[in-house]
Amino acid sequence: MAKIVVVATYPNLMHAEVARSKLAAAGIDAMITKDDAGGMIPSFQVFEGVRLLVREDDLPLARDVLADEPTYGSYDEEWPPESNSV
């Protein structure tokens, strides 16, 4: 099973979806994870951001594809985190 890592963190779902679309156009599978109470409280995205996840093997290419995308957060986070602190 491939390790899943965070390639980028975005301030909201809209920005993350645009980036995911760019990855899809490049042939890279990606998924988005966020904590917004199941969509009921979108403002929760502000606290932890919206994470864009890829397979670890795809990380270098995904970084190249997203090089011009503004993000916040760090690369190389493993998902899910091993501890409760995110």
C-alpha positions as CSV (number, residue, x, y, z in Angstrom):
1,M,0.0,0.0,0.0
2,A,1.4,3.4,-1.0
3,K,2.1,6.0,1.6
4,I,-0.1,9.1,1.4
5,V,1.4,12.5,2.0
6,V,0.3,16.1,2.0
7,V,1.5,17.9,-1.0
8,A,0.0,21.3,-0.1
9,T,-2.4,22.9,2.3
10,Y,-4.9,25.6,1.2
11,P,-7.0,28.1,3.0
12,N,-10.3,26.8,1.5
13,L,-11.9,24.1,-0.5
14,M,-12.1,26.1,-3.7
15,H,-8.3,26.6,-3.9
16,A,-7.7,23.0,-3.1
17,E,-10.1,21.8,-5.8
18,V,-8.3,24.0,-8.4
19,A,-5.0,22.5,-7.4
20,R,-6.5,18.9,-7.5
21,S,-7.7,19.6,-11.0
22,K,-4.2,20.6,-12.1
23,L,-2.9,17.4,-10.7
24,A,-5.6,15.4,-12.4
25,A,-4.7,17.0,-15.7
26,A,-1.2,15.9,-15.2
27,G,-2.3,12.3,-14.5
28,I,-1.7,12.4,-10.8
29,D,-4.4,11.0,-8.5
30,A,-5.1,13.2,-5.5
31,M,-7.6,13.6,-2.8
32,I,-8.7,16.4,-0.4
33,T,-9.2,16.2,3.3
34,K,-10.7,18.9,5.5
35,D,-12.4,19.3,8.8
36,D,-15.5,21.4,8.4
37,A,-18.1,19.4,10.4
38,G,-19.1,17.5,7.3
39,G,-19.7,20.7,5.3
40,M,-21.9,22.2,8.0
41,I,-19.4,24.8,9.2
42,P,-17.0,25.7,6.3
43,S,-15.3,28.4,8.5
44,F,-13.6,25.5,10.4
45,Q,-11.3,25.2,7.3
46,V,-9.5,28.3,8.5
47,F,-8.1,26.5,11.5
48,E,-6.4,23.6,9.9
49,G,-6.7,24.4,6.2
50,V,-7.7,22.0,3.4
51,R,-5.1,19.4,2.7
52,L,-4.3,18.0,-0.8
53,L,-3.0,14.5,-0.6
54,V,-1.0,12.4,-3.1
55,R,0.9,9.1,-3.1
56,E,4.4,9.5,-1.9
57,D,5.7,8.3,-5.3
58,D,3.9,11.1,-7.0
59,L,5.1,13.9,-4.6
60,P,8.0,15.2,-6.8
61,L,5.9,15.5,-9.9
62,A,3.0,17.0,-7.9
63,R,5.3,19.6,-6.5
64,D,6.4,20.6,-10.0
65,V,2.8,20.8,-11.2
66,L,1.8,23.0,-8.3
67,A,5.0,25.1,-8.1
68,D,3.1,28.3,-9.1
69,E,0.2,27.7,-6.7
70,P,0.1,29.8,-3.5
71,T,-0.3,27.5,-0.5
72,Y,0.2,27.6,3.2
73,G,1.4,24.8,5.4
74,S,4.3,22.4,4.9
75,Y,5.2,19.6,2.5
76,D,5.9,16.0,3.4
77,E,3.3,15.6,6.1
78,E,2.3,12.0,6.4
79,W,-1.5,11.4,6.4
80,P,-3.1,10.5,8.7
81,P,-0.8,12.0,11.3
82,E,0.7,9.5,13.7
83,S,-0.2,11.6,16.8
84,N,-3.3,13.6,17.7
85,S,-1.5,16.9,17.1
86,V,-1.9,18.3,13.6
